[in-house]
Amino acid sequence: MKWILILLILFSASSTSEVTRSENIKKFNAAQKCFKEAGAFGNKKITCAQDSLNIGLLIFKESNKSIISLTHNLAKAYPRLSGERYKSLEQALKLAEKSYGRESIELVDLLMDLASEEHQTRYVNKRYKRVAAIYSQEVGEESLDYADLCLDISEEVISYLNTDGRLRTSSRYASMASEIYMQQLGRSSDGY
């Protein structure tokens, strides 16, 4: 008799957790839909992104790649150059490093976003150097893909803040891209 009672309790507990999981998935899907339908920025976008992350943490493990993506989405929902955006990007980067490793190509987008939020030139340079190093290991330093990345860095570094240090960094990466385009495609190429 005791065994039947124990089995009933275990079955009841497992079915309750399945119902809770199912409810969480419905809430998660609704929060994701809200996030996608919200405007580019604003309180609604932030609230929907935060809800997605909170419910995602109930569904997925913290090391899950979905949590990294949800944290990155939350960061992008905040306005540019805000402290909340920077903190969320740092958190997403820590999770990504833990999941993928410190030299993984999956870190490139996060590092680019984080670098564009930096206020101090030394950290900007440090982040972009890391992006360039990771990317060059993947595609090669003389490749056109690497030149495209250098050109992206050159444009990104000055897109929100124009300081002397950022202009020098932009110029350095533009020169690197230009050299690669010239070597690979010649002086008459569009990239050069």
C-alpha positions in Angstrom: 0.0 0.0 0.0 2.8 2.4 0.9 4.5 1.8 -2.5 1.3 2.7 -4.4 1.0 5.9 -2.3 4.7 6.8 -3.1 4.2 6.2 -6.8 1.1 8.4 -6.8 3.0 11.2 -5.1 5.9 10.9 -7.6 3.5 10.9 -10.5 1.7 13.9 -9.2 4.9 15.8 -8.7 6.2 15.1 -12.2 2.9 16.0 -13.8 2.8 19.3 -11.8 6.3 20.1 -13.0 5.3 19.4 -16.6 2.3 21.7 -16.3 4.6 24.4 -14.8 7.1 23.9 -17.6 4.4 24.1 -20.2 3.0 27.4 -18.7 6.6 28.8 -18.6 7.0 28.0 -22.3 3.8 29.7 -23.1 4.8 32.8 -21.1 8.3 32.7 -22.8 6.8 32.6 -26.3 4.5 35.5 -25.4 7.4 37.5 -24.1 9.5 36.7 -27.2 6.6 37.8 -29.4 6.3 41.0 -27.4 10.0 41.6 -27.8 9.9 41.2 -31.5 6.9 43.4 -32.0 8.1 46.2 -29.7 9.9 49.2 -31.4 13.6 49.5 -31.7 14.0 50.9 -28.2 11.8 52.0 -25.3 10.4 50.7 -22.0 8.2 48.0 -23.7 11.2 46.5 -25.5 13.2 46.5 -22.3 10.3 44.9 -20.3 9.7 42.2 -22.9 13.4 41.4 -23.1 13.7 41.2 -19.3 10.6 39.0 -19.1 12.0 36.7 -21.8 15.3 36.4 -19.9 13.6 35.8 -16.5 11.3 33.1 -17.9 14.2 31.7 -20.0 16.1 31.2 -16.8 13.3 29.0 -15.5 13.2 26.9 -18.7 16.9 26.7 -19.7 20.1 26.2 -17.7 22.2 29.4 -17.2 24.9 28.0 -19.4 22.5 27.4 -22.2 23.2 29.3 -25.4 19.7 30.7 -25.4 20.4 32.5 -22.1 23.4 34.2 -23.8 21.2 35.3 -26.6 18.4 36.5 -24.3 21.0 38.5 -22.2 22.4 40.0 -25.4 18.8 41.0 -26.6 18.2 42.6 -23.2 21.4 44.7 -23.6 20.4 45.8 -27.1 17.0 46.9 -25.8 18.6 49.5 -23.6 19.6 52.9 -25.1 23.1 53.3 -26.5 25.8 54.3 -24.0 23.7 53.5 -21.0 25.0 51.8 -17.9 22.3 49.1 -18.1 23.3 48.2 -21.7 27.0 48.0 -20.7 26.3 45.7 -17.7 24.1 43.4 -19.7 26.6 43.1 -22.5 29.3 42.3 -19.9 27.1 39.6 -18.4 26.4 38.1 -21.9 30.1 38.1 -22.6 30.9 36.3 -19.4 28.3 33.7 -20.1 29.5 33.3 -23.7 33.2 32.9 -22.6 32.1 30.3 -20.1 30.1 28.4 -22.7 32.3 28.8 -25.8 35.7 29.7 -24.5 37.7 32.9 -24.4 38.9 32.7 -28.0 35.8 31.6 -29.8 34.4 33.2 -32.9 31.0 33.3 -31.2 32.3 36.2 -29.0 32.9 38.6 -31.9 29.4 40.2 -32.0 29.4 40.6 -28.3 32.9 42.1 -28.2 32.0 44.5 -31.0 28.9 45.7 -29.2 30.7 46.1 -25.9 33.6 48.0 -27.6 31.2 50.5 -29.1 29.9 51.2 -25.6 33.3 51.9 -24.1 34.2 55.4 -23.0 37.9 55.0 -22.4 40.1 54.6 -25.5 42.4 52.0 -23.9 39.5 49.6 -23.4 38.1 50.3 -26.9 41.5 49.3 -28.4 41.7 46.3 -26.1 38.3 45.0 -27.2 38.9 45.6 -30.9 42.3 44.0 -30.8 40.7 40.9 -29.2 38.0 40.8 -31.9 40.7 41.1 -34.6 42.8 38.4 -33.1 39.9 36.0 -32.7 38.7 36.7 -36.3 42.1 36.5 -37.8 42.6 33.0 -36.3 39.4 31.9 -37.9 39.8 33.4 -41.4 43.4 34.5 -41.7 45.0 37.9 -41.5 45.4 38.3 -45.2 41.8 37.3 -46.2 39.2 39.6 -47.6 36.9 38.6 -44.7 39.4 40.0 -42.3 39.7 43.2 -44.3 35.9 43.5 -44.2 36.0 43.1 -40.4 38.7 45.8 -40.2 36.5 48.1 -42.2 33.6 47.3 -39.9 35.7 48.1 -36.9 36.9 51.3 -38.5 33.3 52.5 -39.0 31.9 51.2 -35.7 34.6 52.7 -33.5 33.5 56.3 -34.4 29.8 55.7 -35.0 28.7 56.9 -31.5 31.6 58.7 -30.0 34.2 60.8 -31.9 37.3 61.3 -29.8 40.9 61.7 -30.9 41.7 58.2 -29.6 38.7 56.6 -31.5 39.6 58.5 -34.7 43.2 57.1 -34.5 41.8 53.6 -33.9 39.4 54.0 -36.8 42.2 55.2 -39.1 44.5 52.2 -38.1 41.8 49.6 -38.9 40.9 51.4 -42.2 44.6 51.3 -43.2 44.8 47.6 -42.4 41.7 46.9 -44.5 43.0 49.1 -47.3 46.3 47.2 -47.4 44.6 43.9 -47.6 42.2 45.1 -50.4 45.1 46.4 -52.4 47.1 43.2 -52.0 44.2 40.9 -52.8 42.2 42.9 -55.4 44.5 45.8 -56.5 44.4 49.5 -56.4 41.4 49.8 -58.6 39.2 47.7 -56.3 36.1 49.1 -54.6 37.4 48.1 -51.1 40.7 49.9 -51.6 
